[in-house]
Amino acid sequence: MAAGQLGCERGELIFDWLQRYVRSNREKIIARLSRNVEAQPNGCVYWTGARNNKGYGKLNIKHPATGDHVQLYAHHVFFVLGKARPVTRGMQVDHRCWNRQCVNPDHLEEVTNAVNQQRKRRST
């Protein structure tokens, strides 16, 4: 998997990683993620860790099968954690709050690429 690849393949990777890795390292993962979040009065939960040039939170994990380091969007990880399932094939994770820093699973929803693009056009 290429480092920049997004979408359901990433959701499946995150789910697989959580299933395999979290069982034995739950406290370590929770501690790692909680160091990089900050609750906001409006209900958003900001990712305070590393971000890419577009403002999306990012983190690195070790791929459970290959051992390669893979970069993931923080909001994808929190979506999978919050929903306890991978991203549905063909869908994208969108911020209902319009805040790229937010990782609150209640503010994230699956949408088609067309809906995501339409929302982006309306926001500009």
N, CA and C atoms as a LAMMPS dump frame, in Angstrom:
ITEM: TIMESTEP
0
ITEM: NUMBER OF ATOMS
372
ITEM: BOX BOUNDS ff ff ff
-5.0000000000000000e+02 5.0000000000000000e+02
-5.0000000000000000e+02 5.0000000000000000e+02
-5.0000000000000000e+02 5.0000000000000000e+02
ITEM: ATOMS id mol type element x y z
1 1 1 N 0.831 -1.181 0
2 1 2 C 0 0 0
3 1 3 C 0.874 1.242 0
4 2 1 N 0.581 2.169 -0.865
5 2 2 C 1.357 3.394 -0.926
6 2 3 C 1.02 4.3 0.249
7 3 1 N 2.002 5.073 0.683
8 3 2 C 1.808 5.912 1.867
9 3 3 C 0.689 6.928 1.698
10 4 1 N 0.423 7.393 0.478
11 4 2 C -0.605 8.402 0.268
12 4 3 C -1.978 7.84 -0.023
13 5 1 N -2.124 6.54 -0.064
14 5 2 C -3.401 5.931 -0.425
15 5 3 C -4.457 6.189 0.651
16 6 1 N -5.686 6.503 0.208
17 6 2 C -6.753 6.829 1.141
18 6 3 C -7.945 5.919 0.908
19 7 1 N -9.037 6.191 1.601
20 7 2 C -10.295 5.504 1.351
21 7 3 C -10.448 4.226 2.129
22 8 1 N -11.279 3.332 1.586
23 8 2 C -11.66 2.139 2.341
24 8 3 C -10.474 1.219 2.606
25 9 1 N -9.477 1.178 1.721
26 9 2 C -8.325 0.328 1.979
27 9 3 C -7.637 0.769 3.264
28 10 1 N -7.57 2.07 3.488
29 10 2 C -6.99 2.601 4.72
30 10 3 C -7.862 2.207 5.904
31 11 1 N -9.176 2.312 5.74
32 11 2 C -10.085 1.929 6.815
33 11 3 C -9.921 0.475 7.198
34 12 1 N -9.734 -0.375 6.205
35 12 2 C -9.526 -1.796 6.466
36 12 3 C -8.183 -2.024 7.146
37 13 1 N -7.154 -1.299 6.713
38 13 2 C -5.836 -1.396 7.338
39 13 3 C -5.908 -0.964 8.799
40 14 1 N -6.577 0.165 9.055
41 14 2 C -6.7 0.658 10.428
42 14 3 C -7.43 -0.368 11.284
43 15 1 N -8.529 -0.91 10.764
44 15 2 C -9.31 -1.889 11.516
45 15 3 C -8.456 -3.115 11.822
46 16 1 N -7.717 -3.59 10.833
47 16 2 C -6.849 -4.749 11.02
48 16 3 C -5.772 -4.444 12.054
49 17 1 N -5.177 -3.272 11.953
50 17 2 C -4.139 -2.864 12.897
51 17 3 C -4.703 -2.819 14.315
52 18 1 N -5.886 -2.223 14.472
53 18 2 C -6.491 -2.142 15.794
54 18 3 C -6.817 -3.52 16.338
55 19 1 N -7.355 -4.391 15.499
56 19 2 C -7.71 -5.732 15.935
57 19 3 C -6.486 -6.501 16.428
58 20 1 N -5.382 -6.382 15.696
59 20 2 C -4.178 -7.135 16.041
60 20 3 C -3.372 -6.484 17.162
61 21 1 N -3.19 -5.177 17.068
62 21 2 C -2.254 -4.494 17.937
63 21 3 C -2.877 -4.049 19.249
64 22 1 N -4.123 -3.638 19.205
65 22 2 C -4.75 -3.083 20.399
66 22 3 C -4.949 -4.134 21.479
67 23 1 N -5.184 -5.361 21.087
68 23 2 C -5.409 -6.419 22.082
69 23 3 C -4.315 -6.458 23.129
70 24 1 N -3.073 -6.386 22.685
71 24 2 C -1.962 -6.513 23.63
72 24 3 C -1.369 -5.176 24.053
73 25 1 N -1.747 -4.099 23.387
74 25 2 C -1.136 -2.791 23.669
75 25 3 C -2.18 -1.694 23.859
76 26 1 N -3.344 -2.045 24.363
77 26 2 C -4.46 -1.102 24.47
78 26 3 C -4.072 0.179 25.225
79 27 1 N -3.475 0.043 26.398
80 27 2 C -3.122 1.219 27.197
81 27 3 C -2.103 2.1 26.475
82 28 1 N -1.161 1.472 25.806
83 28 2 C -0.132 2.215 25.073
84 28 3 C -0.766 3.037 23.946
85 29 1 N -1.693 2.438 23.209
86 29 2 C -2.339 3.141 22.1
87 29 3 C -3.219 4.271 22.621
88 30 1 N -4.003 4 23.654
89 30 2 C -4.872 5.031 24.22
90 30 3 C -4.028 6.191 24.735
91 31 1 N -2.927 5.884 25.414
92 31 2 C -2.04 6.931 25.92
93 31 3 C -1.443 7.733 24.766
94 32 1 N -1.041 7.048 23.702
95 32 2 C -0.444 7.732 22.545
96 32 3 C -1.454 8.669 21.893
97 33 1 N -2.672 8.189 21.684
98 33 2 C -3.683 9.007 21.033
99 33 3 C -4.151 10.147 21.937
100 34 1 N -4.314 9.876 23.23
101 34 2 C -4.844 10.903 24.129
102 34 3 C -3.855 12.045 24.369
103 35 1 N -2.583 11.803 24.154
104 35 2 C -1.587 12.881 24.26
105 35 3 C -1.785 13.921 23.172
106 36 1 N -2.464 13.53 22.109
107 36 2 C -2.574 14.391 20.94
108 36 3 C -3.993 14.857 20.647
109 37 1 N -4.846 14.913 21.653
110 37 2 C -6.206 15.425 21.452
111 37 3 C -6.532 16.46 22.512
112 38 1 N -7.434 17.373 22.137
113 38 2 C -7.846 18.426 23.054
114 38 3 C -9.322 18.719 22.801
115 39 1 N -10.153 18.49 23.814
116 39 2 C -11.593 18.732 23.685
117 39 3 C -11.87 20.229 23.592
118 40 1 N -12.839 20.583 22.754
119 40 2 C -13.226 21.974 22.554
120 40 3 C -14.65 22.199 23.07
121 41 1 N -14.992 23.426 23.451
122 41 2 C -16.338 23.705 23.949
123 41 3 C -17.449 23.402 22.932
124 42 1 N -17.133 23.464 21.649
125 42 2 C -18.144 23.231 20.611
126 42 3 C -18.363 21.744 20.317
127 43 1 N -17.701 20.86 21.046
128 43 2 C -17.862 19.427 20.834
129 43 3 C -16.789 18.809 19.958
130 44 1 N -16.04 19.642 19.252
131 44 2 C -14.937 19.117 18.46
132 44 3 C -13.852 18.59 19.395
133 45 1 N -13.093 17.637 18.907
134 45 2 C -11.913 17.136 19.601
135 45 3 C -10.764 17.328 18.622
136 46 1 N -9.902 18.29 18.927
137 46 2 C -8.82 18.645 18.003
138 46 3 C -7.653 17.684 18.126
139 47 1 N -7.111 17.297 16.985
140 47 2 C -5.862 16.559 16.923
141 47 3 C -4.751 17.586 17.034
142 48 1 N -3.922 17.472 18.073
143 48 2 C -2.849 18.438 18.304
144 48 3 C -1.49 17.896 17.887
145 49 1 N -1.479 16.675 17.373
146 49 2 C -0.231 16.078 16.91
147 49 3 C 0.132 16.583 15.519
148 50 1 N 0.942 15.835 14.845
149 50 2 C 1.425 16.224 13.518
150 50 3 C 0.259 16.37 12.549
151 51 1 N 0.419 17.328 11.612
152 51 2 C -0.593 17.538 10.568
153 51 3 C 0.11 17.68 9.228
154 52 1 N -0.64 17.378 8.174
155 52 2 C -0.081 17.563 6.839
156 52 3 C -0.287 19.008 6.396
157 53 1 N 0.148 19.329 5.182
158 53 2 C 0.082 20.712 4.711
159 53 3 C -1.349 21.198 4.45
160 54 1 N -2.338 20.302 4.485
161 54 2 C -3.738 20.698 4.316
162 54 3 C -4.459 20.797 5.653
163 55 1 N -3.763 20.523 6.753
164 55 2 C -4.334 20.675 8.083
165 55 3 C -4.93 19.418 8.683
166 56 1 N -4.845 18.291 7.976
167 56 2 C -5.367 17.033 8.512
168 56 3 C -4.348 16.405 9.45
169 57 1 N -4.833 15.906 10.594
170 57 2 C -3.955 15.212 11.53
171 57 3 C -3.422 13.938 10.909
172 58 1 N -2.2 13.581 11.275
173 58 2 C -1.601 12.359 10.735
174 58 3 C -0.835 11.641 11.83
175 59 1 N -0.72 10.341 11.678
176 59 2 C 0.097 9.542 12.574
177 59 3 C 0.636 8.353 11.804
178 60 1 N 1.68 7.773 12.334
179 60 2 C 2.318 6.634 11.678
180 60 3 C 2.085 5.376 12.497
181 61 1 N 1.831 4.285 11.781
182 61 2 C 1.692 2.986 12.427
183 61 3 C 2.569 1.991 11.683
184 62 1 N 2.784 0.865 12.314
185 62 2 C 3.489 -0.23 11.655
186 62 3 C 2.427 -1.155 11.069
187 63 1 N 2.513 -1.415 9.77
188 63 2 C 1.544 -2.289 9.093
189 63 3 C 1.61 -3.669 9.74
190 64 1 N 0.444 -4.224 10.148
191 64 2 C 0.457 -5.499 10.874
192 64 3 C 0.986 -6.678 10.066
193 65 1 N 0.845 -6.634 8.75
194 65 2 C 1.276 -7.766 7.93
195 65 3 C 2.698 -7.602 7.412
196 66 1 N 3.039 -6.386 6.941
197 66 2 C 4.334 -6.186 6.293
198 66 3 C 5.403 -5.621 7.213
199 67 1 N 4.98 -4.957 8.293
200 67 2 C 5.943 -4.306 9.174
201 67 3 C 6.391 -2.947 8.684
202 68 1 N 5.921 -2.533 7.498
203 68 2 C 6.259 -1.214 6.964
204 68 3 C 5.552 -0.127 7.766
205 69 1 N 6.161 1.051 7.836
206 69 2 C 5.51 2.185 8.482
207 69 3 C 4.578 2.841 7.485
208 70 1 N 3.353 3.113 7.926
209 70 2 C 2.315 3.665 7.074
210 70 3 C 1.764 4.917 7.751
211 71 1 N 1.565 5.982 6.959
212 71 2 C 0.992 7.206 7.493
213 71 3 C -0.525 7.18 7.32
214 72 1 N -1.243 7.513 8.385
215 72 2 C -2.704 7.52 8.367
216 72 3 C -3.223 8.877 8.805
217 73 1 N -4.411 9.208 8.334
218 73 2 C -5.092 10.392 8.832
219 73 3 C -5.648 10.076 10.22
220 74 1 N -5.47 11.004 11.146
221 74 2 C -5.964 10.813 12.506
222 74 3 C -7.483 10.651 12.519
223 75 1 N -8.2 11.412 11.694
224 75 2 C -9.661 11.304 11.715
225 75 3 C -10.13 9.945 11.21
226 76 1 N -9.363 9.291 10.337
227 76 2 C -9.707 7.934 9.906
228 76 3 C -9.558 6.956 11.068
229 77 1 N -8.485 7.096 11.832
230 77 2 C -8.257 6.204 12.971
231 77 3 C -9.379 6.371 13.988
232 78 1 N -9.749 7.605 14.296
233 78 2 C -10.805 7.841 15.276
234 78 3 C -12.171 7.4 14.749
235 79 1 N -12.398 7.515 13.444
236 79 2 C -13.654 7.01 12.881
237 79 3 C -13.753 5.505 13.104
238 80 1 N -12.691 4.789 12.765
239 80 2 C -12.681 3.327 12.919
240 80 3 C -12.8 2.949 14.4
241 81 1 N -12.09 3.666 15.272
242 81 2 C -12.202 3.402 16.711
243 81 3 C -13.628 3.643 17.202
244 82 1 N -14.211 4.763 16.798
245 82 2 C -15.537 5.136 17.271
246 82 3 C -16.653 4.255 16.743
247 83 1 N -16.518 3.796 15.506
248 83 2 C -17.565 2.977 14.882
249 83 3 C -17.302 1.486 15.046
250 84 1 N -16.094 1.123 15.463
251 84 2 C -15.686 -0.279 15.66
252 84 3 C -15.866 -1.101 14.385
253 85 1 N -15.556 -0.488 13.247
254 85 2 C -15.617 -1.172 11.954
255 85 3 C -14.802 -0.372 10.939
256 86 1 N -14.405 -1.026 9.852
257 86 2 C -13.664 -0.28 8.826
258 86 3 C -14.57 0.676 8.061
259 87 1 N -13.953 1.574 7.313
260 87 2 C -14.692 2.45 6.415
261 87 3 C -15.303 1.583 5.322
262 88 1 N -16.544 1.841 4.994
263 88 2 C -17.235 1.076 3.961
264 88 3 C -16.568 1.282 2.608
265 89 1 N -16.41 0.203 1.866
266 89 2 C -15.771 0.261 0.552
267 89 3 C -16.471 1.292 -0.34
268 90 1 N -15.685 2.158 -0.955
269 90 2 C -16.21 3.18 -1.853
270 90 3 C -16.613 4.479 -1.166
271 91 1 N -16.458 4.54 0.15
272 91 2 C -16.861 5.729 0.898
273 91 3 C -15.634 6.472 1.421
274 92 1 N -15.834 7.737 1.773
275 92 2 C -14.793 8.571 2.35
276 92 3 C -15.279 9.094 3.696
277 93 1 N -14.344 9.458 4.56
278 93 2 C -14.697 10.02 5.869
279 93 3 C -14.685 11.539 5.748
280 94 1 N -15.816 12.15 6.095
281 94 2 C -15.977 13.598 5.984
282 94 3 C -16.259 14.195 7.355
283 95 1 N -15.81 15.429 7.55
284 95 2 C -16.05 16.163 8.802
285 95 3 C -17.374 16.911 8.691
286 96 1 N -18.363 16.527 9.471
287 96 2 C -19.639 17.246 9.486
288 96 3 C -19.471 18.633 10.095
289 97 1 N -18.472 18.802 10.953
290 97 2 C -18.219 20.084 11.617
291 97 3 C -17.362 21.013 10.749
292 98 1 N -16.912 20.554 9.623
293 98 2 C -16.09 21.314 8.673
294 98 3 C -14.732 21.692 9.259
295 99 1 N -14.252 20.94 10.238
296 99 2 C -12.986 21.255 10.882
297 99 3 C -12.021 20.091 10.674
298 100 1 N -10.991 20.304 9.884
299 100 2 C -10.045 19.235 9.546
300 100 3 C -9.265 18.723 10.742
301 101 1 N -9.153 19.508 11.79
302 101 2 C -8.439 19.084 13.001
303 101 3 C -9.27 18.132 13.847
304 102 1 N -10.589 18.114 13.651
305 102 2 C -11.479 17.374 14.538
306 102 3 C -11.394 15.868 14.291
307 103 1 N -11.302 15.112 15.404
308 103 2 C -11.279 13.651 15.332
309 103 3 C -12.427 13.037 16.133
310 104 1 N -13.396 13.855 16.538
311 104 2 C -14.551 13.348 17.275
312 104 3 C -15.356 12.436 16.347
313 105 1 N -15.495 11.141 16.669
314 105 2 C -16.233 10.229 15.787
315 105 3 C -17.676 10.668 15.527
316 106 1 N -18.266 11.424 16.468
317 106 2 C -19.622 11.926 16.254
318 106 3 C -19.675 13.018 15.196
319 107 1 N -18.546 13.616 14.878
320 107 2 C -18.481 14.664 13.863
321 107 3 C -18.023 14.129 12.507
322 108 1 N -17.794 12.825 12.435
323 108 2 C -17.285 12.202 11.205
324 108 3 C -18.357 11.308 10.613
325 109 1 N -18.48 11.331 9.289
326 109 2 C -19.441 10.443 8.641
327 109 3 C -18.897 9.965 7.31
328 110 1 N -19.387 8.815 6.911
329 110 2 C -19.03 8.273 5.603
330 110 3 C -19.896 8.929 4.544
331 111 1 N -19.252 9.341 3.462
332 111 2 C -19.968 9.901 2.319
333 111 3 C -19.297 9.405 1.049
334 112 1 N -20.005 9.531 -0.051
335 112 2 C -19.406 9.196 -1.34
336 112 3 C -18.435 10.306 -1.738
337 113 1 N -17.579 10.019 -2.696
338 113 2 C -16.661 11.028 -3.203
339 113 3 C -17.442 12.217 -3.761
340 114 1 N -18.542 11.957 -4.466
341 114 2 C -19.342 13.036 -5.055
342 114 3 C -19.879 13.974 -3.971
343 115 1 N -20.399 13.414 -2.891
344 115 2 C -20.914 14.236 -1.788
345 115 3 C -19.78 15.019 -1.144
346 116 1 N -18.654 14.374 -0.93
347 116 2 C -17.502 15.044 -0.324
348 116 3 C -17.054 16.223 -1.182
349 117 1 N -16.967 16.021 -2.483
350 117 2 C -16.55 17.097 -3.386
351 117 3 C -17.579 18.224 -3.416
352 118 1 N -18.857 17.871 -3.401
353 118 2 C -19.918 18.874 -3.399
354 118 3 C -19.838 19.73 -2.132
355 119 1 N -19.599 19.099 -1.002
356 119 2 C -19.47 19.837 0.261
357 119 3 C -18.253 20.752 0.244
358 120 1 N -17.168 20.302 -0.349
359 120 2 C -15.967 21.126 -0.439
360 120 3 C -16.251 22.373 -1.258
361 121 1 N -16.952 22.217 -2.379
362 121 2 C -17.266 23.372 -3.231
363 121 3 C -18.149 24.377 -2.5
364 122 1 N -19.096 23.9 -1.698
365 122 2 C -19.979 24.794 -0.95
366 122 3 C -19.22 25.552 0.131
367 123 1 N -18.166 24.97 0.653
368 123 2 C -17.447 25.602 1.763
369 123 3 C -16.527 26.718 1.314
370 124 1 N -16.231 26.786 0.024
371 124 2 C -15.296 27.824 -0.442
372 124 3 C -16.014 29.028 -0.974
